[in-house]
Amino acid sequence: MSLLPAILLAATCLCGEAPERANDFFWENDRTGFRAYGPGDPHKWSGIDVFNKATTNNFVVHLLREPGKHGNWHKNVKGLGMDDYAVGPGRGVGGVAFRKDGKWLPDYGDWVSYRIITNCEERCAFELDYKLPIGGTMTLGIVLAKGCSLFVEGVKLSDDVPTEGLEVGVGLDLSAEREHTGDLFIDEKKCIVSLFETPHNREGEEGSMMNAIFAVDARSPLSLVDGPDGSKLVMTKPLCKEDAGKPVVTVMAGADWTEAGRFKTASEWHGYVQGLYGQFEEAGARIGAKVGEIIGKTALGIIGCVVGGTVEAAVKAQSSENLETQQKGTEK
């Protein structure tokens, strides 16, 4: 019998902390799952990890909050899914990197505080705070919607971050060292990076993983840049002082798995990713300047364009009258 409260398993989309597994913070829906390493993890890795899922039920929460109960989760767990993604010191799927004066800045480690905005059938939404080695705080606002293989991620810097000349990039790991190679699609103009990985072909590690990232919105022009750790980054131009305290870039990032049966070929996956990009492009053209008004409210501001369908839905989703926010701060 599960040790987890029944309420945790009631929502298709679920996010939360796993104190039992080094305080990792996880999020999942009916397709896929992810985690940001917690304050208790000795590696201090800031990249975002992926969990493959072949079930529409909650799965990642069981692995992380019931450690040891489900065996070796680096192999397929009873046909339900597995953790077959190598993060290491890389960016994983959606980790952030910083550059200033042509030099890459030190890694920022794991999260220090979070706010859960909502867990419900249609979406989970939350914010993670990270202390930066250059001073100040970075907040990642993330929303994962039901039926979508990618999550929306907004990056916001606090008022005390020295933003003058700072470049911010959100990455996808393409390193051969961590086996993130395969059929790669890149659109430099649209800042789309989509990878259908080569199968590992090791016992217990079935199928191919696939992952992607693309730009949704930025306060400055974007470009694709090769990161220092084998990643491809959706990168801003050098920021100015006035960018402190504001969202600076929003992307969509995520992953899927052939064993789930949705995508069997590289062309199917790349087509799906480009289709999602097209939805954002169409929504942006339809609602025009209102997008900018919503973005200023929170790092989560852009989400309504895809998970809610309209700007009005985004505003409603963020209303304090409709959401119960759970917060936690952890000092290092």
C-alpha positions as CSV (number, residue, x, y, z in Angstrom):
1,M,0.0,0.0,0.0
2,S,1.3,3.5,-0.9
3,L,2.6,5.6,2.0
4,L,1.5,8.8,0.1
5,P,-1.6,10.7,1.0
6,A,-4.4,10.0,-1.5
7,I,-4.7,13.7,-2.3
8,L,-1.2,13.7,-3.8
9,L,-2.3,11.2,-6.4
10,A,-5.7,12.7,-7.2
11,A,-4.4,15.3,-9.7
12,T,-3.1,14.3,-13.2
13,C,-0.7,17.2,-13.0
14,L,1.4,17.2,-9.9
15,C,4.4,19.1,-8.5
16,G,6.0,19.1,-5.1
17,E,9.0,18.5,-2.9
18,A,10.4,15.1,-2.1
19,P,12.0,15.3,1.3
20,E,12.7,11.6,1.1
21,R,15.0,12.1,-1.9
22,A,17.3,15.0,-1.0
23,N,14.5,17.5,-1.2
24,D,14.2,17.2,-5.0
25,F,11.4,19.2,-6.5
26,F,9.4,17.2,-9.1
27,W,6.6,17.9,-11.6
28,E,4.7,15.5,-13.8
29,N,1.6,15.1,-15.9
30,D,0.0,12.3,-17.9
31,R,2.9,12.2,-20.3
32,T,6.2,13.0,-18.7
33,G,8.0,14.0,-15.6
34,F,10.9,16.2,-14.4
35,R,12.9,17.2,-11.3
36,A,15.1,19.9,-10.1
37,Y,17.7,18.6,-7.6
38,G,17.1,19.7,-4.0
39,P,19.2,21.2,-1.2
40,G,20.0,17.8,0.2
41,D,21.6,16.5,-3.0
42,P,25.5,16.3,-2.7
43,H,26.2,17.0,-6.4
44,K,24.7,20.5,-6.4
45,W,23.6,20.1,-10.0
46,S,21.3,22.8,-11.4
47,G,20.3,21.0,-14.7
48,I,16.7,19.7,-15.0
49,D,16.3,15.9,-15.0
50,V,13.8,13.9,-17.0
51,F,11.7,10.8,-16.1
52,N,10.3,8.7,-18.9
53,K,6.7,7.6,-18.4
54,A,4.6,5.0,-20.2
55,T,1.7,5.5,-17.8
56,T,-0.8,8.3,-17.5
57,N,-0.9,7.9,-13.8
58,N,1.3,9.7,-11.3
59,F,4.7,7.9,-11.3
60,V,7.5,10.2,-10.5
61,V,6.0,11.1,-7.1
62,H,6.2,7.4,-6.1
63,L,9.9,7.0,-7.2
64,L,11.0,10.1,-5.3
65,R,8.8,10.0,-2.2
66,E,9.1,6.2,-1.7
67,P,12.8,5.7,-2.4
68,G,14.0,2.1,-2.5
69,K,10.5,0.7,-2.7
70,H,10.5,0.4,-6.5
71,G,13.9,-1.0,-7.2
72,N,16.4,0.4,-9.6
73,W,14.6,3.3,-11.3
74,H,17.4,3.6,-13.9
75,K,15.8,0.6,-15.6
76,N,12.2,0.3,-16.7
77,V,10.1,-0.1,-13.6
78,K,7.4,-2.7,-14.4
79,G,6.9,-1.1,-17.8
80,L,5.7,2.2,-16.2
81,G,8.8,4.3,-16.8
82,M,12.3,5.1,-15.7
83,D,15.0,7.7,-15.1
84,D,17.2,7.1,-18.2
85,Y,18.4,10.7,-18.5
86,A,21.9,11.8,-17.6
87,V,22.1,15.3,-16.2
88,G,25.5,15.6,-14.5
89,P,26.9,19.2,-14.7
90,G,25.0,19.9,-17.9
91,R,21.8,22.0,-18.3
92,G,19.6,18.9,-18.9
93,V,16.2,20.1,-20.3
94,G,15.7,23.7,-19.3
95,G,18.6,24.5,-17.0
96,V,20.0,28.1,-17.2
97,A,23.5,29.4,-17.9
98,F,25.0,32.9,-17.6
99,R,27.7,34.7,-19.5
100,K,29.3,38.1,-19.0
101,D,32.1,39.8,-20.9
102,G,32.5,36.6,-22.9
103,K,33.1,34.3,-19.9
104,W,30.7,31.7,-18.6
105,L,29.8,32.2,-14.9
106,P,30.0,29.5,-12.2
107,D,27.0,27.2,-11.8
108,Y,24.3,28.3,-9.3
109,G,23.6,24.9,-7.7
110,D,20.2,23.7,-6.4
111,W,17.0,25.6,-5.4
112,V,16.7,27.4,-2.1
113,S,12.9,28.1,-2.0
114,Y,9.7,27.4,-3.9
115,R,6.1,28.4,-4.2
116,I,3.5,25.9,-5.5
117,I,0.9,27.9,-7.3
118,T,-1.5,25.1,-8.2
119,N,-1.9,21.3,-8.5
120,C,-5.0,20.3,-10.4
121,E,-6.3,18.1,-13.2
122,E,-5.4,20.5,-16.0
123,R,-2.0,21.9,-14.9
124,C,0.6,22.2,-12.2
125,A,2.4,25.5,-11.7
126,F,5.2,26.6,-9.4
127,E,8.2,28.9,-8.9
128,L,11.7,27.8,-7.9
129,D,14.3,30.3,-6.5
130,Y,18.0,30.0,-7.0
131,K,20.8,32.1,-5.3
132,L,23.2,33.3,-8.0
133,P,27.0,33.4,-7.3
134,I,27.0,37.0,-8.8
135,G,24.5,38.1,-6.2
136,G,20.7,38.2,-6.2
137,T,18.1,35.5,-7.0
138,M,16.8,33.8,-10.2
139,T,13.2,32.6,-10.2
140,L,12.1,29.9,-12.6
141,G,8.3,30.0,-13.2
142,I,7.2,26.7,-14.6
143,V,3.8,25.4,-15.8
144,L,3.1,21.8,-17.1
145,A,-0.3,21.2,-18.6
146,K,-2.1,18.0,-19.1
147,G,-1.6,16.4,-22.5
148,C,1.6,18.3,-23.3
149,S,5.1,16.9,-23.4
150,L,6.7,20.2,-22.8
151,F,6.5,22.7,-20.0
152,V,6.6,26.5,-20.1
153,E,9.5,28.0,-18.2
154,G,10.0,31.7,-17.5
155,V,13.2,33.2,-16.1
156,K,13.1,36.2,-13.9
157,L,15.9,38.0,-12.1
158,S,15.6,39.9,-8.8
159,D,16.2,43.6,-8.4
160,D,19.6,43.0,-6.9
161,V,21.1,40.9,-9.7
162,P,23.8,42.9,-11.5
163,T,22.3,42.6,-15.0
164,E,24.4,45.1,-16.9
165,G,26.1,43.1,-19.7
166,L,24.7,39.8,-18.4
167,E,23.5,37.2,-21.0
168,V,21.0,34.5,-19.9
169,G,20.6,31.2,-21.7
170,V,18.1,28.3,-21.2
171,G,19.6,25.1,-22.4
172,L,19.2,21.6,-23.9
173,D,22.0,19.1,-23.4
174,L,23.4,17.8,-26.6
175,S,26.6,16.3,-25.2
176,A,27.9,13.0,-26.5
177,E,29.5,12.4,-23.1
178,R,26.1,12.1,-21.5
179,E,24.7,10.2,-24.6
180,H,22.4,13.1,-25.7
181,T,22.9,12.5,-29.4
182,G,20.8,11.3,-32.3
183,D,18.5,12.9,-34.9
184,L,18.8,16.7,-34.3
185,F,16.5,19.4,-35.7
186,I,17.6,23.1,-35.3
187,D,15.9,26.2,-36.5
188,E,18.2,29.1,-35.8
189,K,15.7,31.8,-36.7
190,K,12.9,30.5,-34.5
191,C,15.3,29.2,-31.8
192,I,14.0,25.7,-31.9
193,V,16.2,22.7,-30.8
194,S,14.7,19.2,-31.0
195,L,16.5,15.9,-30.4
196,F,15.3,12.3,-31.0
197,E,18.0,10.4,-29.1
198,T,19.8,7.3,-30.2
199,P,18.7,4.3,-28.1
200,H,21.2,3.2,-25.4
201,N,20.4,-0.4,-26.0
202,R,21.4,-1.5,-22.5
203,E,19.4,-4.1,-20.6
204,G,16.4,-2.5,-18.9
205,E,16.8,0.7,-20.8
206,E,14.2,0.4,-23.6
207,G,13.2,2.8,-26.3
208,S,14.4,6.2,-27.4
209,M,14.1,9.4,-25.4
210,M,13.3,12.7,-27.1
211,N,13.6,16.2,-25.9
212,A,13.3,19.8,-27.1
213,I,13.4,23.5,-26.3
214,F,12.2,26.6,-28.1
215,A,11.8,30.3,-27.4
216,V,8.4,31.6,-26.6
217,D,9.1,35.2,-25.5
218,A,11.9,37.4,-24.4
219,R,12.4,41.0,-23.3
220,S,15.4,41.1,-25.7
221,P,16.4,39.5,-29.0
222,L,17.4,35.8,-28.8
223,S,19.8,33.5,-30.5
224,L,21.0,29.9,-30.3
225,V,24.5,29.6,-28.6
226,D,26.7,26.7,-27.8
227,G,27.1,26.4,-24.1
228,P,30.2,25.4,-22.1
229,D,28.8,22.0,-21.2
230,G,27.7,20.6,-24.5
231,S,24.4,22.3,-24.4
232,K,22.6,24.4,-26.9
233,L,21.2,27.6,-25.3
234,V,18.4,29.9,-26.2
235,M,20.3,33.1,-25.3
236,T,19.5,36.7,-24.7
237,K,21.6,39.6,-25.8
238,P,23.5,41.4,-23.0
239,L,21.0,42.8,-20.6
240,C,20.9,46.3,-19.1
241,K,20.4,47.6,-15.6
242,E,16.7,48.1,-16.2
243,D,16.2,44.4,-16.8
244,A,16.7,43.6,-13.1
245,G,13.5,42.6,-11.4
246,K,11.9,41.6,-14.7
247,P,11.3,38.4,-16.7
248,V,14.0,38.1,-19.3
249,V,13.2,35.0,-21.3
250,T,10.5,32.4,-21.6
251,V,10.9,29.0,-23.3
252,M,9.1,25.8,-23.7
253,A,11.1,22.7,-22.9
254,G,10.3,19.0,-22.3
255,A,10.6,15.4,-23.3
256,D,8.9,12.2,-24.2
257,W,9.7,8.5,-24.7
258,T,9.0,6.0,-27.6
259,E,7.7,3.4,-25.1
260,A,4.8,5.6,-24.3
261,G,3.6,5.1,-27.9
262,R,2.9,8.7,-28.9
263,F,6.0,9.3,-31.0
264,K,7.9,6.5,-32.7
265,T,10.1,8.4,-35.2
266,A,12.2,11.5,-35.2
267,S,10.0,13.1,-37.8
268,E,6.9,12.6,-35.6
269,W,8.7,14.2,-32.6
270,H,10.2,17.1,-34.6
271,G,6.8,17.8,-36.2
272,Y,5.1,17.9,-32.8
273,V,7.6,20.4,-31.4
274,Q,7.3,22.6,-34.5
275,G,3.5,22.4,-34.1
276,L,3.7,23.6,-30.5
277,Y,5.9,26.5,-31.6
278,G,3.3,27.3,-34.2
279,Q,0.6,27.4,-31.5
280,F,2.6,30.0,-29.6
281,E,3.3,32.0,-32.8
282,E,-0.4,32.1,-33.7
283,A,-1.5,33.0,-30.2
284,G,1.1,35.8,-30.0
285,A,-0.2,37.2,-33.3
286,R,-3.8,37.0,-32.2
287,I,-3.5,38.7,-28.8
288,G,-0.7,41.1,-29.7
289,A,0.4,43.6,-27.1
290,K,-1.6,42.0,-24.3
291,V,1.0,39.3,-24.0
292,G,3.5,41.9,-22.7
293,E,1.1,43.2,-20.1
294,I,0.6,39.7,-18.7
295,I,4.3,38.8,-18.7
296,G,5.1,41.6,-16.3
297,K,2.9,40.2,-13.6
298,T,5.0,37.1,-12.9
299,A,7.5,34.7,-14.3
300,L,4.5,32.5,-15.1
301,G,2.8,35.2,-17.1
302,I,3.1,33.8,-20.7
303,I,1.5,30.5,-19.8
304,G,-2.1,31.3,-20.8
305,C,-1.2,31.4,-24.5
306,V,-1.0,27.6,-24.6
307,V,-2.3,26.0,-21.4
308,G,-5.2,28.3,-21.0
309,G,-5.9,29.2,-24.6
310,T,-6.3,33.0,-23.9
311,V,-4.7,35.8,-22.0
312,E,-7.9,36.0,-19.9
313,A,-7.4,32.4,-18.9
314,A,-3.9,33.2,-17.8
315,V,-5.0,36.0,-15.6
316,K,-7.7,33.9,-14.1
317,A,-5.3,31.0,-13.4
318,Q,-3.0,33.4,-11.6
319,S,-5.6,35.1,-9.5
320,S,-5.1,34.7,-5.7
321,E,-8.8,34.1,-5.5
322,N,-8.5,30.9,-7.5
323,L,-5.1,29.5,-6.3
324,E,-3.8,28.3,-3.0
325,T,-0.1,29.0,-2.8
326,Q,2.2,26.7,-0.8
327,Q,5.6,28.2,0.0
328,K,8.9,26.9,1.4
329,G,12.2,28.5,1.9
330,T,15.4,26.5,2.6
331,E,18.5,28.3,3.6
332,K,21.8,26.7,2.6
